[in-house]
C-alpha cells in the first residue's frame, strides 16, 4: 500500500495531462483493490486513498468502477438473455477493465434510438462520463423516440465512438478524464442491447446510483481530512480533525448499511450525513484557501480545486 500511495502522489501532476498514466495507475489500484463491492461493506480503499493523497478523482474512479458499473452489469447479466457478441464482450471484462456509464443527459437532448433491420441509430448527448476517453466499454442508457424514461442500455466499444467523445476539461477531478458523448445517427447492432426489462434496468441504475453518491460523500469528507492536514502543515487553522473524523464515521456507517441493503436486494434507505454540514465545512476551507492562495504550490492547487465539488448544490 505504501508503494501505491507513493506512486499516486509522485505522478499526480503528470496524470492530469496523460491518459495513459491514468490507465496505468488504475491497473495498479485495481490489482491491489479488486473492484468488487461485496468485499468492501465496512471499509473502502477510496477513503484511504484520498485521505493519504488528496486524489479525489482517483477515488471517484474506483467508486464508479466498483459500486456502479460492475453491479449494474451483474444485474443485467442475471436478468436478461445476452447475445453471443454481448456475452463475449461482458465476459472479457476483468479487474483492470475501465467501464464507463453514460447516463447523465440534458432532458432536451436525451439519447434516443430508432431501429431498422436490427440496426440501431442513436442520437443525443450524454454530458458527464467518468473516464470516458479511457474506457474499454461505454454503457449508454437510451430510450426509443417519444419514450419518457430510459428503457435500454447499449454496450459500445470505446474505439467505435472515439471521435464522438469530447473532453469536458473540468476544473475538478483533474486526475481522471471526464467526457461528454455526442451521437448523431450513430449505428450499432441490436445484439449489443440486453433484453432486460426497462423497470429492472431503471431500478438497478437508481439503486447503485444511490450507493455511488453515498461513497462519494464519504470520500469527500476524507478529502477534507487530507485538506485539513495540508492546511495545518502551513499553520492555517480551519476545523479540528476530530470534527471531520466524526462526520466520516457517521457517513461511513450509513454507506456500509446502504451497501448491505443493495447487495442483498433490499430497499436502500438513503440516510446520508446532512449535506449542509458537508457543504459548510467545504466553504470554510475554500474561504481560507483563497485567503492564503499564494502559499500553495501547483500540485496543491490542482487538488484543492476539488473543494468545489458540490458548488452546484448551493
N, C-alpha and C positions, 0 to 999 in steps of 0.2 A: 504493500500500500504506500509506503514511504517513497518508493521509486516512482509510482504513478503520480503522486502528489507533486513530486519534483518535476516531472515531465509536463504536467498541466501548467504549473507556474512558469517554467522556463520557455514554453512555446506559446504562451498566451497571445502576445502581441502579433507574432507572425501568423498565428492561426486565424486572426481576424481578416487576413488578406489571402489566405491559402486554403482552398477547398480540399486539396489532397492531404494537408496536415490535419485538417478537421476530421477527415475519414480515418487517417492513421490512428489518431488518438481515440476515436470511437472504438476501433478494433481493440486497442489495449484496454479500454474501460470495460467493454462488453466481455472480454476474455476473463477479466477479474470479477465482474459483477454481471452474471448472466441475466439478460432481460426477461425474467420470468416472475411475474407479480406475486405468485403464491409463495415465493421464497422470502418476501420482504413484508410480512404482515405486521411486524413490530418495529423494525428499524429499516431505514432506507439509505443506501450509499449516496443518494443525491444530497442528503442533509450534510453528510460528512464532507463530500467533495466541495460544496460551496462554502462551508464554514472554514475549511482549510485553505482554499484557493481563491474564493470570491468569483469563481467562474459559474455564474448563474445560467448562462447559455448552455453550457455542457450539462449541467444538472437537469435543465428542462429537456434537453435531447434525450437523456436517459429516461426521464419520466414518460415522455411521449412514446419511446420505443417499448418501454416495459409495461406501462399502466394504461396505454391507449391502443396503439395499433395491434399489438400481438393479441391482447384479449379479444379485440373485435374480430380479428382473423379466426381465432378459435371459435367464437360464437358462430361465425359464418360457416366454418367447416362442419360444425355439429348440427347446423340447421338448414343445410341445403345440399343439393346434388351438384357436384362440380364437374365441369367438362374435363376431358383429359388434359387439355392445354393449361387450364387454370389450376388443376390439381398439381401438374408438374411445376408450375410457377410457385405455388404456395409450398410445395414440398421442398423446393430449393432454398427456402428461407432458413438461415441459420442465425446463431447469436450475433454474428458480425454484420448481418444484413441491416441496411437502413431502409425502413419503410415509411413513407410519408403519407399522412392523411390530408387530403384536400377536401375540406368540409365547409369552412367559413366562406361566406359569399355575400354579395350585395343582393338584397331581395329584388332589386330592379333588374339584375342581370344574373340570375341563377344558371347553373349548368343544367341544360336540358338535352334530351336526345330524341331523334326520330329514327325509325328502323325500316329498312327495306332489304329483303332477301338476306336476313341475318347479319346485315352490316348496320352498325350504329353510327349516326352522325351527331357529334356533340358540339354544342356552342355554349358560351357563357364564360364566367370568370370566377376563379377561386382566389381569395385575396390574402391568405396568410397560411403558408405551408412551411412547417419546421423542417429544415434540412432538405428542402425541395430539390435543389440542384445537386445534392449529394446522395439522393435516394436511389436505391436499386429499383424500387417499385413505388408507384404512386397510386393510392386508392382514392378515387374521386367519387364523392357522392353525387347523385344525379336524380333526375325525375323526367317523366315524359312531359312534353309541352302541354301546358294548361293544368298540370297537376300542381296542387298547392304545397305538398310535402315531399321530402326526399323519399324515393321509393326503391332506388337501386344504388349499388356501389360497383364501380368499374375498376378493374386492376389494369394498370398500364405500365409497361417498362419505361423507366425514365428516358432511356435512349430514344424512344419513339416520339417523345414530346420535348426534347431538349430545347428546341427553338421557341417553344411556347412558354417556357419558364423565364420569368424576369425577376432579377434580384430586387428585393424591397429596400435595401440599404437602410435598414432600421438603425436608430440611434441606440437601441438596446440589443442585448443578446449578440454582441459583435462576434463572439467566438463560434457561432453556429449560423450557417446560412439560413435565411428565410426568403421565400419566394412567393410570387403570385403566378397563377396559371391562367393563360388566356387561350380559349378554344374557339375556333371559327370553322365550323364544318370539319372537325377532326373525325376521321373514320377509324373504327375498330370493330372487331368481330364480337358478336353476341356471346361467343364462348368465354369471354373474359368478364361476364356478369354472372355471379352466383344467383341461383333462383331462390334466395332467402325471401321469406315473406316480408313485405315492407314494414309492418308493425314490429316484427322481431328485429329488423335492422335498426329502426329508429330507437327501439328500446336499448339495444346494445350501444349505439352511439351516445345516448343520454347517460346510461349507467357509467360507462368508462370515461366519459367527459367529466362527470362529477368527481371521479377518482383523480383524474388528471388535475383538476382545479385544486383539490384538497392537497395534493402533493406539491403543486407549485406554490401554494400559500405556505406550506411547511418549509420548503426550500428558501422562499423569500425571507422568512423570519431568520433562518440560519444564515442567510446572506447578510442580514442586519447585524448579526453577531460578528461576522467577519469584518464588516464596516466599522463597527464599534471598536474593535481591537485595533484596526488600522488607525482610526482617529486617536485612540488612546496613545498609540506609539508616537503621535505628533502632539501629545498633550492637549488634545481637543476633547472636551467633555460633553457628552450628549445624554446618554442614559446609562444605567448600570447593566452589567452582564446578567445579573440576577433577574432583572425585569424581562429582558429578552429571553432568557432561558425558561422563565415561567410561561411566557407566550408560546415558546416552541413546544414545551411539554404538553400544553393543552391541545395545540393543533396536531401534534404527533399522535396523541391518544385518539383524537377524533378521526384522523386519517386512517389509523390502524383499524378502528371499528368499521369505517366505511369500506375498506378493502375486504375485510372478512365478510361483510354483507354482500359485496359484489361477487366475490369468489364463490360463495355458496348460493348465488342466485336469488338472494333475498332482496327485499326493497331497501334501497340505500337511503338512510336518513342523513340528509345534508345538514350537519351541525358543525360548521367550522368556527374557528375563533372569530369574534366580531371584527369584520373587515375594517371598520372605522378605527379600531385600535391599531391595526397594522398600518393603515394609511397615516395616522397621526405620528407614529414612530418614524415612518419614512420621511415625512415632512420635516421633522426635527433634524434628521441627518442631512437632508437636502439644503436646509437653511444654513447649517454650519458649514457644509461643503462649499457653498457659494461665498460665504464669508472668508473662507480660507483657501480659495481656489488655487492660488499660486503656490501653495505648499505641497501640491501633489504632482507626481510625475505621470508620464504618458500612460503607462500600464494601469495606474490607479484611476486616472480619468476614464479610461475605457471601461473598467469595472464599475465605477461609481455611476456611470450613465444608467445602470440598471435600477438605480433608486427610483427612476421614473416609470417603472413597470406598470403601476396602477394609476398613472396620471389621468387616463381617460375615464376613470370611475369617479373622479371628483366632480 
